[in-house]
Amino acid sequence: MYIVAAILCPPLIGSLWAYAAAILIDILILISGKSLKRARALIIFSFTIILTIFLIKGLFDSDNVTEVFSIGPAVFYKEGLMKALRTGAVIINMLLSFSILVLTTKPEDIADEMERHGFSPRLSYVISSVFSIIPQMMGTMDTITDAQRSRGMETEGSLGKRMKAFIPLITPVVTSSLINTRERAIALEVRGFGGKGKRSYLNSWQKHKGDRAITIILIAFTAAVIIWRVITWLI
């Protein structure tokens, strides 16, 4: 519910201050969950995209009229920079709000809770697999890289050497991923994944006393913003 409110409300409000407030709340929640350092890679990656957007919008946007500054022959305009600022705020807010869920909640816990609330076990499994497949493939890639280095293969150096080492590295990664997928499918069937009976769970989670209150506040705030926006459009 927090992700819905954080992503939906700032565009409806339409102010950059709303995006700034949402990003600040995202950061405070990540700090309280001791996950801000883990989200740093996402933030750094997003700045690469945002810088590209600023260059394109600031220089070439069709609405550019008001000149702000120039660097040599490159002239940046206010209209494009404001659009880029808004787009950058959307990207950072989305990444941070989703990282709150991803970095503070285990994928298997998300899958269990989805099943408890009536979602299909297949859907919950797909979602948990999406969260876990990238770390697994990165771990496999590191293991295969170390194994190939121990056999004398050069994986660092010039671009030509890296391109030459790419196929010997990526082929075992893809092959092992296919094997792991088949083995996982067999393991799931052995454990009754396709069974129709009532399921039991290894862990039972108790909600925090503030969960209900926070959820109600988020729903009420989101509804109030939607109603305010609709009234504003009608007027």
Secondary structure as GFF3:
##gff-version 3
##sequence-region A 1 235
A	DSSP	alpha_helix	2	13	.	.	.	ID=ss1
A	DSSP	alpha_helix	16	32	.	.	.	ID=ss2
A	DSSP	alpha_helix	40	60	.	.	.	ID=ss3
A	DSSP	beta_strand	67	71	.	.	.	ID=ss4
A	DSSP	beta_strand	74	77	.	.	.	ID=ss5
A	DSSP	alpha_helix	78	104	.	.	.	ID=ss6
A	DSSP	alpha_helix	107	116	.	.	.	ID=ss7
A	DSSP	alpha_helix	121	150	.	.	.	ID=ss8
A	DSSP	alpha_helix	159	190	.	.	.	ID=ss9
A	DSSP	alpha_helix	211	234	.	.	.	ID=ss10
###
